[in-house]
Amino acid sequence: MTHADGGPGIGAWCWHERHAAPCRVVDCEEIWGETTYRVWLPDKDAVVRARTADLASLDTVQPTVEHILHTAAAAKLLDALEENLLLAPIQSSVVPLPHQLYALNRAMSRDRIRYLLADEVGLGKTIEAGLILRELKLRGMAKRILVVAPKGLVRQWQAEMRLHFGEHLQFIEPAELSAFRQWRNDEENLWRLHDQVICSLDSVKPLEGRRGWSLEQLSTYNRERFEDLISASWDLVIIDEAHRMGGSTDQVARYKLGAALAEAAPYILLLSATPHQGKTDQFHRLMQLIDRESFPDESSITSERVAPFVVRTEKRVAIDAEGNPLFKPRITRLQPVAWQDRHAAQQKLYEAVTDYVRHGYNQAMAAKQRHIGFLMILMQRLVTSSTAAIRTTLEKRQALLDQPQLQPSLFETADVDEWAELDGQTQVDLAVQTRGWEMEKAEVGTLLELARSTEAQGTDAKAEAMLELIYKLQQEENDPELKVLIFTEFVPTQTMLADFLESRGFSVATLNGSMDLDARTRAQQAFSRDVRVLVSTDAGGEGLNLQFCHVVINFDMPWNPMRVEQRIGRVDRIGQPHVVRAINFVLEDTVEHRVREVLVTKLAVIAEEFGVDKAADIMDSVEAEPLFDELFVQSLQNPDAIETECDAVVSELRSIITESRKSEELLPAAHELDADEARKWRDHPAQFWLERAITTGLPARGGEASKDGEAWRVRWADGSESAKVCFDARTAEEHPDVEWVTLEDPRARAVIGELPRCVPELPVPIVRISGLPDTVSGVWSLWEISLSADDYSRRRFLTVFINEAGRTFLPTAKRIWDLLLTEQIELTGTSVMENADGWFDRSKTAALAQGEGAFAELVGEHRTRIQEERERAQYAYDARHKAIGRIGLQNVRDYRRKRLKADHETRMAQLDAAGAYAPDLNAILMLRVGEEKADAS
């Protein structure tokens, strides 16, 4: 049909030159001598204006091999995504273990990605969260990401995200915000300056009040740290050690933070190995963060309701990609160090400091000065660490006590949990600043003199014993280059040990909490190559993966055994090929030695009783901290009662763990893990599909791609250029200088996102495909089946092959699509075909018949989703309706029920509207395969 001026008429198909796509004329009119058209572009499903010069006849279109290859590869990739292809294992440097792949599969199987990742300790929940983060980014579902973690784990998150996923998390310390604000607009939300942020949990929780603060100070503090954070438009929020968000009530600051964050992002991941801890009310609040409607009250906490939201694997079932158990056994032993005659001064110093600690602690308790009690605990740990550690701290303490008016230390108002989360050196740096008591200055002076004279007399007893042990281990393992990881709580001890070992010919690297991420990485890399000994503090060791070392020496021992387990966990990790040896040093004839001996035996009994490797596997170190502080302090006060005190602590631990184990029945049962599934991701073809889709799709979009050795030189459609580009993880790992392009890149998504449309009159390319027998001849087509509804759309792709006799062959159709992705394609001509409409109509008829099942699956998925939403909404309505019934005043009950009913009806109406859907079927590629023969019609 043509217009009076010779242009296309209404209803005619033609080619839109500027959009490089077929279009259909829906209207035309003549205004002031100019003819203008409104045309429908099916590939964009949009109506646009066009001039006569924009429109050309379809028979002028010249198909290209690049167009064919791009369409086949892009559709394959999009189809795989719709079928839940996981991109993160392909487009990151980590090959997930079976249980991590299970977690990723579970998370991405629903539209509502709100989960509790509850794997047991040591199974890599950080990696699971990283995989989900990458998956969401690669799919274009998330850009702004917030990680909230305990302060001690911030570095670990930064290191693991950078190492395994190439993801950079910007650490924001809220204390710096007010200083930063003077350089920015006062109204600006500073949390929006970075798209990927990590902050510490307790630095951003809201404050109800603080001694000496005005309402204005409090308001500014909460706005910068809490309110601005919540309103910074996050797509994904990850909360580590999330059980701490449960709080003792819903009014606790940590819970308020969690509740606000949960509402601030569509996707949320809570991480906790011990999510329940025997407290159903806290666990209920935790589950509410994930889905408030599904858990309106405590009675809704049942295993059936919890299961869809929790991903959990137990260590006993975890396997590697070959199907072998993931963890090897370990050997841990206590190494008592005897005092020799030459160590008499050191023994005397220990006894003097212990007396000072007993006296100071009693003073603190009598005066209700908790902060001095903390200082005394640290002094005792320092003297058992090294003479250097106690001497350095006494010097600082003396200098501070000389000040006329010592200000209250920051930690005097700190929360007990916040204090417990700090490493030993940070605790010392804070506690040493606290106000003292009347006679303390004289006592500190005496102790300092004794410490200096002790240090001048020679090496610490433990340092000598450690040197002998290293030589002995080298002989036992027949390895003169044996690597050894040494842990201490305190930096002065670290410095002493490094000097001591270097003076005896050992190469030494050090790690502590004052080092930034780059310095830490350099130290870790040096240790992995030729450095034989790494001396680390607890803060330095956070986040380390040191599977290439299997010997750990705990030169000093934190009082909490859970912290010792965390140290050993730096080498006793997934992928450790050797049996780990952990040697724990302790001075003989000390209270610490006697407590440790009794405790080791009793904790081993608990571990055996509960069927775990160690009690730490089912306990949170922060929760246990005060228990062990109290145990050692009471043992120092009354050494004769050590056995009784240990029994009391072990009894409390058993009670906590018993409750925790009972509550684990609420968590999902064991599930099958598939080693074969994990292995298949190593060489998945999706990254090749991406490479082909982009490099062949760019020319038609104004870009260009040419191969240059291992890499591609690319000019993108937006005009930007990349000198060296690759599309797969292996090339990126081998060539760090090459830019690795993934689906996360908006330039890549733009190339594959819009698929072309085929219309009846469009010329059909005639192709020869290597690998396809010459006897195969007919028309092959690729179709997009889609379902559209409110806030929901799904699509699948279908191939159709019709031979010359008019018969359809499904296996041949699939085979041709596979060959288009891997083989050489030769374009031998184009076919306008006299009966092109007939071929198109027959192909569409076949697609309608074959695609009915695929569309039925889409409908089923859609209806299931709507039904789940209905059930959740109804359950929440019933529970809240019941809760309102417990309100005393009738008029209040009536009002709240009326409002609840109105909200429920609105929600149900939304779901009714979403239940309506529209199907669609579109051809996106049509080829004549083989020699063109007489029309079969």
RODRENKOL-457369 format. One line per 8 residues: number of its first residue (from 0); their letters; for each residue y, z, x of C-alpha. Coordinates in steps of 0.2 Angstrom, whole numbers. Last residue first. Example, Ala and Ser with C-alpha at 12.3 -4.5 7.8 and 13.67 -1.06 7.14 Angstrom:
1	sa	-5:36:68 | -22:39:62
//
This chain:
936	sadakeeg	-122:-6:19 | -130:-6:36 | -116:-15:44 | -122:-27:58 | -123:-20:75 | -111:-11:86 | -120:-7:103 | -123:12:106
928	vrlmlian	-114:27:99 | -99:24:87 | -88:39:88 | -79:50:75 | -69:66:80 | -59:79:70 | -67:76:52 | -60:89:40
920	ldpayaga	-69:100:27 | -59:114:17 | -64:129:7 | -51:140:-3 | -53:159:-5 | -50:172:-18 | -56:189:-13 | -40:192:-4
912	adlqamrt	-31:193:-21 | -43:206:-27 | -41:216:-11 | -23:216:-14 | -25:222:-32 | -37:236:-26 | -23:242:-14 | -10:242:-28
904	ehdaklrk	-22:251:-40 | -25:264:-26 | -7:267:-23 | -4:269:-42 | -18:281:-44 | -13:292:-29 | 5:293:-37 | -2:298:-54
896	rrydrvnq	-14:310:-46 | 1:318:-36 | 11:320:-51 | -3:327:-62 | -8:340:-49 | 10:345:-46 | 12:348:-65 | -4:358:-66
888	lgirgiak	0:370:-52 | -14:377:-42 | -19:362:-31 | -38:361:-29 | -39:346:-40 | -28:336:-28 | -43:337:-16 | -55:329:-29
880	hradyayq	-42:314:-31 | -41:313:-12 | -60:312:-10 | -62:299:-24 | -47:288:-18 | -54:289:0 | -71:283:-6 | -64:270:-17
872	arereeqi	-53:263:-2 | -68:263:10 | -79:255:-3 | -66:241:-7 | -64:237:11 | -82:236:14 | -83:224:-1 | -69:213:6
864	rtrhegvl	-78:212:22 | -95:208:14 | -87:195:3 | -79:186:18 | -95:186:28 | -105:179:13 | -92:166:11 | -92:161:29
856	eafagegq	-111:160:28 | -110:149:12 | -99:138:22 | -113:136:35 | -126:133:22 | -115:119:13 | -111:111:30 | -127:100:30
848	alaatksr	-123:92:12 | -104:91:14 | -106:84:32 | -119:71:25 | -106:65:12 | -92:65:25 | -103:54:36 | -106:42:22
840	dfwgdane	-88:42:17 | -82:38:35 | -95:25:37 | -90:17:20 | -72:18:24 | -75:9:40 | -83:-6:30 | -74:-19:40
832	mvstgtle	-76:-9:56 | -60:-5:66 | -72:-3:81 | -65:1:98 | -72:-4:115 | -84:0:129 | -78:18:132 | -90:25:145
824	iqetllld	-94:44:145 | -102:53:160 | -112:68:155 | -109:87:152 | -99:91:137 | -102:74:128 | -120:77:132 | -120:93:122
816	wirkatpl	-112:85:107 | -124:70:107 | -139:83:107 | -132:91:92 | -131:75:82 | -148:70:88 | -155:86:82 | -147:83:64
808	ftrgaeni	-153:66:61 | -145:57:46 | -152:40:40 | -140:25:36 | -151:12:44 | -139:10:58 | -141:29:62 | -130:43:55
800	fvtlfrrr	-126:57:66 | -117:73:60 | -110:88:70 | -103:104:62 | -90:116:67 | -86:133:59 | -71:141:53 | -64:157:47
792	syddasls	-48:163:39 | -42:180:33 | -25:188:29 | -25:180:11 | -39:167:10 | -45:152:20 | -62:146:23 | -65:131:35
784	iewlswvg	-78:118:40 | -72:107:54 | -82:91:57 | -88:81:72 | -94:63:69 | -108:52:76 | -110:34:70 | -125:24:75
776	svtdplgs	-137:18:89 | -150:28:99 | -161:15:106 | -151:15:122 | -157:33:126 | -143:46:129 | -142:53:146 | -127:43:150
768	irvipvpl	-116:41:135 | -110:24:130 | -95:24:118 | -87:14:104 | -71:22:99 | -67:22:80 | -51:14:74 | -42:26:61
760	epvcrple	-44:19:43 | -54:33:36 | -45:48:44 | -49:58:59 | -39:74:63 | -34:81:80 | -37:99:85 | -23:111:89
752	givararp	-27:126:99 | -35:118:115 | -19:113:124 | -8:127:117 | -21:140:122 | -21:134:140 | -2:136:141 | -3:153:132
744	deltvwev	-14:159:146 | -27:171:139 | -39:157:138 | -41:158:157 | -32:151:172 | -35:158:189 | -22:153:201 | -30:149:218
736	dpheeatr	-24:160:233 | -39:172:231 | -52:158:234 | -69:165:233 | -66:177:219 | -56:163:209 | -70:151:212 | -83:163:205
728	adfcvkas	-72:168:190 | -70:151:183 | -55:140:178 | -46:135:194 | -28:130:198 | -19:126:214 | -2:118:214 | 3:124:196
720	esgdawrv	18:115:188 | 29:119:174 | 35:104:162 | 30:112:146 | 15:101:144 | 8:108:161 | 8:99:177 | -8:104:186
712	rwaegdks	-16:102:203 | -34:107:201 | -45:117:214 | -61:116:224 | -55:100:233 | -39:93:224 | -44:88:206 | -29:80:196
704	aeggrapl	-22:87:180 | -7:79:170 | 5:84:156 | 14:75:142 | 2:81:128 | -9:66:129 | -11:68:147 | -15:87:146
696	gttiarel	-31:86:135 | -43:80:148 | -39:94:161 | -38:107:147 | -53:104:137 | -64:100:153 | -59:116:162 | -61:127:146
688	wfqaphdr	-79:119:143 | -83:123:161 | -77:141:158 | -89:142:143 | -104:136:152 | -111:153:155 | -117:156:173 | -117:175:175
680	wkraedad	-117:179:156 | -135:175:154 | -140:191:165 | -134:203:152 | -143:195:137 | -159:195:148 | -157:214:151 | -157:218:132
672	lehaapll	-154:236:127 | -162:243:111 | -153:257:102 | -154:276:103 | -147:285:87 | -128:285:83 | -119:301:84 | -120:315:70
664	eeskrset	-136:321:78 | -125:325:93 | -118:340:84 | -133:350:88 | -131:345:106 | -113:351:107 | -118:367:98 | -131:370:111
656	iisrlesv	-120:365:125 | -107:378:120 | -120:392:117 | -128:388:134 | -111:389:142 | -107:406:135 | -124:412:140 | -121:405:158
648	vadcetei	-105:414:159 | -112:431:153 | -127:429:165 | -115:425:179 | -105:441:176 | -121:452:175 | -128:445:191 | -111:447:200
640	adpnqlsq	-109:465:194 | -110:474:211 | -96:463:218 | -83:471:206 | -66:464:208 | -71:449:218 | -85:446:205 | -72:448:191
632	vfledflp	-61:434:199 | -76:423:202 | -82:424:184 | -64:423:176 | -60:407:186 | -77:400:180 | -74:402:162 | -56:396:163
624	eaevsdmi	-62:379:170 | -76:375:157 | -65:366:145 | -56:357:159 | -73:351:166 | -79:344:149 | -98:347:147 | -113:337:143
616	daakdvgf	-117:328:159 | -109:343:169 | -125:353:165 | -135:343:177 | -148:329:176 | -151:332:158 | -166:339:148 | -157:353:139
608	eeaivalk	-168:367:146 | -169:358:163 | -150:358:164 | -149:376:158 | -162:382:171 | -153:372:185 | -137:381:179 | -145:398:182
600	tvlvervr	-151:394:200 | -134:387:205 | -125:401:198 | -134:415:207 | -132:406:224 | -114:402:220 | -109:420:215 | -117:427:231
592	hevtdelv	-109:414:242 | -92:416:234 | -92:435:236 | -94:432:255 | -108:436:267 | -111:418:271 | -97:405:270 | -101:390:258
584	fniarvvh	-104:372:261 | -111:361:248 | -122:346:254 | -124:331:243 | -137:318:247 | -138:303:236 | -155:293:235 | -150:275:240
576	pqgirdvr	-145:259:231 | -130:266:221 | -126:252:208 | -120:264:194 | -113:279:203 | -119:294:213 | -106:290:226 | -89:295:218
568	girqevrm	-100:306:206 | -103:319:220 | -84:323:218 | -86:324:199 | -101:335:200 | -91:347:211 | -77:348:198 | -91:353:185
560	pnwpmdfn	-96:367:197 | -79:375:193 | -75:387:208 | -70:372:218 | -81:372:234 | -75:368:251 | -82:356:264 | -91:347:250
552	ivvhcfql	-101:335:261 | -106:319:252 | -119:307:259 | -123:291:250 | -110:278:255 | -110:260:249 | -108:266:231 | -91:272:235
544	nlgeggad	-82:269:218 | -66:280:219 | -57:284:203 | -50:301:208 | -55:305:226 | -37:307:232 | -34:320:219 | -49:329:224
536	tsvlvrvd	-45:328:242 | -53:316:253 | -60:315:271 | -68:298:274 | -79:296:289 | -87:281:297 | -73:268:297 | -80:251:299
528	rsfaqqar	-80:241:283 | -81:252:267 | -71:266:274 | -57:253:279 | -58:246:261 | -56:264:253 | -41:268:265 | -32:251:261
520	tradldms	-35:254:242 | -28:271:243 | -13:265:252 | -10:251:239 | -12:264:224 | 1:276:231 | -4:291:242 | 2:308:238
512	gnltavsf	-14:313:229 | -25:312:245 | -36:300:254 | -40:300:273 | -49:288:285 | -59:294:300 | -67:285:315 | -77:298:324
504	grselfda	-75:301:343 | -75:320:344 | -56:322:344 | -57:311:328 | -68:323:319 | -56:338:323 | -40:329:319 | -47:323:302
496	lmtqtpvf	-54:340:298 | -38:349:301 | -28:336:291 | -40:338:276 | -39:357:277 | -20:356:277 | -22:344:261 | -32:356:251
488	etfilvkl	-47:354:239 | -59:347:252 | -71:333:251 | -81:324:265 | -88:307:262 | -100:302:276 | -105:285:282 | -120:283:294
480	epdneeqq	-116:273:310 | -129:282:321 | -142:278:307 | -160:285:310 | -159:293:293 | -164:310:300 | -155:307:317 | -138:303:309
472	lkyilelm	-141:318:297 | -143:330:312 | -127:323:320 | -117:325:303 | -125:343:301 | -119:349:318 | -101:343:315 | -102:352:298
464	aeakadtg	-107:368:306 | -92:368:318 | -80:364:304 | -88:378:294 | -85:391:307 | -67:386:310 | -62:381:327 | -53:391:340
456	qaetsral	-43:407:344 | -26:400:340 | -31:398:321 | -35:417:320 | -19:422:328 | -9:411:316 | -19:418:301 | -17:436:306
448	elltgvea	2:434:308 | 2:426:291 | -7:440:283 | 5:453:289 | 20:443:283 | 12:440:266 | 9:458:264 | 27:463:269
440	kemewgrt	34:450:256 | 22:455:242 | 29:473:241 | 40:471:226 | 31:457:216 | 32:438:217 | 41:424:208 | 32:408:207
432	qvaldvqt	35:394:220 | 18:395:228 | 10:391:211 | 17:373:210 | 12:367:227 | -4:377:226 | -9:369:209 | -5:352:216
424	qgdleawe	-17:355:230 | -31:361:219 | -30:346:207 | -22:348:190 | -32:347:174 | -34:365:173 | -15:368:172 | -13:356:158
416	dvdatefl	-27:365:149 | -19:382:151 | -2:375:144 | 12:377:156 | 26:389:154 | 24:397:172 | 19:380:178 | 37:375:181
408	spqlqpqd	40:389:192 | 52:403:187 | 67:403:199 | 67:413:215 | 83:422:218 | 87:428:235 | 76:416:245 | 65:425:258
400	llaqrkel	50:424:246 | 51:405:247 | 49:405:266 | 35:417:265 | 26:407:252 | 28:391:262 | 21:400:278 | 7:408:268
392	ttriaats	2:391:261 | 1:383:279 | -9:398:285 | -21:398:270 | -25:379:273 | -26:380:292 | -38:394:291 | -49:384:281
384	stvlrqml	-57:382:263 | -63:400:260 | -45:406:263 | -38:393:251 | -49:397:237 | -44:415:238 | -26:411:238 | -28:399:223
376	imlfgihr	-35:413:212 | -20:424:218 | -8:411:213 | -16:409:196 | -14:428:193 | 4:427:198 | 6:414:184 | -2:425:171
368	qkaamaqn	11:439:173 | 5:451:160 | 12:466:171 | -5:474:172 | -14:457:174 | -2:452:188 | -4:468:198 | -23:467:196
360	yghrvydt	-22:450:203 | -11:454:217 | -22:469:223 | -38:459:222 | -29:444:231 | -22:455:245 | -40:462:248 | -47:445:248
352	vaeylkqq	-34:439:260 | -39:454:272 | -57:450:271 | -55:432:275 | -44:436:289 | -57:448:296 | -70:435:295 | -59:422:304
344	aahrdqwa	-55:434:318 | -74:438:320 | -78:420:322 | -84:421:340 | -97:433:335 | -104:420:323 | -102:420:304 | -116:411:295
336	vpqlrtir	-113:395:286 | -123:393:269 | -127:375:265 | -131:374:246 | -142:359:242 | -141:343:231 | -154:329:232 | -151:315:220
328	pkflpnge	-163:304:209 | -159:286:205 | -149:280:190 | -149:263:180 | -167:262:176 | -174:245:179 | -172:230:166 | -166:217:179
320	adiavrke	-148:218:172 | -148:237:174 | -155:250:162 | -148:264:152 | -161:273:141 | -160:290:149 | -141:289:152 | -138:289:133
312	trvvfpav	-128:275:125 | -115:277:112 | -103:266:101 | -96:275:86 | -86:268:71 | -101:261:61 | -111:277:64 | -99:290:57
304	restisse	-102:286:39 | -121:287:40 | -121:302:53 | -110:312:41 | -92:318:43 | -86:314:25 | -88:333:21 | -74:336:33
296	dpfserdi	-61:327:22 | -53:310:21 | -64:301:33 | -66:283:29 | -48:282:23 | -41:289:39 | -50:277:51 | -50:279:69
288	lqmlrhfq	-38:294:71 | -47:301:56 | -63:302:67 | -54:313:79 | -48:325:65 | -66:326:59 | -72:330:77 | -59:344:78
280	dtkgqhpt	-65:351:61 | -83:349:66 | -82:359:81 | -98:359:91 | -91:349:106 | -89:333:95 | -83:320:106 | -92:324:123
272	asllliyp	-93:308:132 | -76:303:126 | -66:287:125 | -55:283:109 | -51:264:107 | -38:258:95 | -33:242:88 | -20:239:74
264	aaealaag	-7:250:84 | 6:263:79 | -4:272:66 | -17:279:79 | -3:283:91 | 5:294:78 | -11:303:74 | -15:305:93
256	lkyravqd	3:312:97 | 1:324:82 | -16:329:88 | -9:333:105 | 5:343:98 | -6:355:87 | -1:354:69 | -18:346:64
248	tsggmrha	-26:362:69 | -37:367:85 | -33:350:93 | -43:334:91 | -33:325:104 | -43:333:118 | -59:324:111 | -50:308:117
240	ediivldw	-54:310:136 | -46:293:137 | -35:286:123 | -33:267:123 | -20:259:111 | -20:241:108 | -6:230:99 | 8:241:104
232	sasildef	25:240:95 | 36:252:105 | 39:263:90 | 26:277:96 | 33:277:114 | 51:278:107 | 47:293:96 | 37:303:109
224	rernytsl	44:303:127 | 62:297:125 | 65:303:107 | 56:320:110 | 66:324:125 | 82:319:117 | 79:329:101 | 74:344:111
216	qelswgrr	90:343:122 | 100:341:106 | 92:356:97 | 97:366:112 | 84:372:125 | 83:390:132 | 65:392:128 | 57:376:122
208	gelpkvsd	54:370:105 | 43:360:93 | 38:348:108 | 30:331:105 | 16:325:117 | 22:312:130 | 19:320:147 | 3:329:141
200	lscivqdh	-7:313:139 | -2:304:155 | 5:287:154 | -1:269:156 | 8:254:151 | 4:235:149 | 18:225:141 | 32:233:151
192	lrwlneed	51:235:147 | 46:240:129 | 44:259:134 | 62:259:138 | 68:258:120 | 86:253:122 | 99:263:112 | 107:270:128
184	nrwqrfas	108:253:136 | 101:254:153 | 107:261:170 | 109:278:164 | 92:277:155 | 83:277:172 | 87:295:175 | 82:300:157
176	leapeifq	66:290:159 | 60:298:175 | 52:313:167 | 43:301:156 | 32:295:171 | 28:277:167 | 13:270:176 | 12:251:174
168	lhegfhlr	-5:245:171 | -10:229:180 | -25:219:175 | -35:209:188 | -51:213:178 | -62:223:190 | -51:229:204 | -35:230:194
160	meaqwqrv	-42:238:179 | -52:250:190 | -38:255:201 | -25:258:187 | -38:268:177 | -43:279:192 | -25:282:196 | -21:289:178
152	lgkpavvl	-37:300:178 | -29:316:184 | -14:315:172 | -26:315:157 | -26:297:149 | -15:287:137 | -17:268:139 | -5:257:130
144	irkamgrl	-7:238:128 | 5:225:122 | -2:207:122 | -17:208:110 | -26:196:99 | -24:180:109 | -42:178:111 | -41:181:130
136	klerlilg	-31:197:127 | -43:204:114 | -58:201:126 | -49:208:141 | -45:224:132 | -63:225:126 | -70:222:144 | -58:235:150
128	aeitkglg	-63:248:137 | -81:245:142 | -77:247:161 | -68:263:157 | -83:269:148 | -93:267:164 | -110:275:161 | -106:291:171
120	vedallyr	-105:304:157 | -114:299:141 | -107:284:131 | -95:289:117 | -84:274:114 | -75:279:98 | -70:263:89 | -55:254:80
112	irdrsmar	-57:235:82 | -55:231:63 | -61:213:63 | -78:218:66 | -92:211:78 | -80:213:93 | -83:231:96 | -102:230:94
104	nlaylqhp	-103:216:106 | -92:224:119 | -102:240:118 | -119:231:119 | -112:222:134 | -108:239:142 | -126:245:138 | -134:229:146
96	lpvvssqi	-123:230:162 | -107:219:162 | -104:206:176 | -87:211:182 | -75:198:189 | -67:193:173 | -67:177:162 | -85:176:158
88	palllnee	-89:194:154 | -72:194:144 | -75:179:134 | -88:185:122 | -94:171:110 | -92:178:93 | -98:163:83 | -80:159:79
80	ladllkaa	-77:160:98 | -91:148:101 | -84:136:88 | -67:137:97 | -75:133:114 | -86:118:107 | -70:112:97 | -60:112:114
72	aathlihe	-74:103:123 | -78:89:110 | -59:86:107 | -55:85:126 | -69:74:130 | -65:61:116 | -46:61:120 | -49:59:138
64	vtpqvtdl	-60:44:135 | -46:36:126 | -43:29:109 | -30:15:107 | -20:16:90 | -13:0:84 | -25:-1:70 | -17:15:62
56	saldatra	-1:5:58 | 15:13:65 | 27:26:59 | 41:34:69 | 52:18:68 | 52:20:49 | 60:37:50 | 50:53:47
48	rvvadkdp	52:70:38 | 38:83:40 | 24:90:29 | 12:102:37 | -6:105:38 | -5:104:57 | -20:92:60 | -17:85:42
40	lwvrytte	1:79:46 | 9:75:29 | 23:63:28 | 40:63:20 | 49:47:23 | 66:40:26 | 73:23:22 | 91:20:27
32	gwieecdv	104:10:18 | 114:24:12 | 99:34:6 | 82:25:2 | 67:36:-2 | 49:39:3 | 36:52:-2 | 19:58:2
24	vrcpaahr	15:46:16 | -1:51:26 | -1:56:44 | -12:52:59 | -7:60:76 | 3:57:91 | 17:69:85 | 31:57:90
16	ehwcwagi	22:41:86 | 16:46:68 | 1:34:64 | -2:28:47 | -11:32:31 | -4:26:14 | -2:37:-1 | 16:32:-4
8	gpggdaht	20:15:4 | 21:10:22 | 36:0:28 | 38:-18:22 | 55:-15:14 | 47:-14:-3 | 35:-1:3 | 17:-5:7
0	m	0:0:0
//
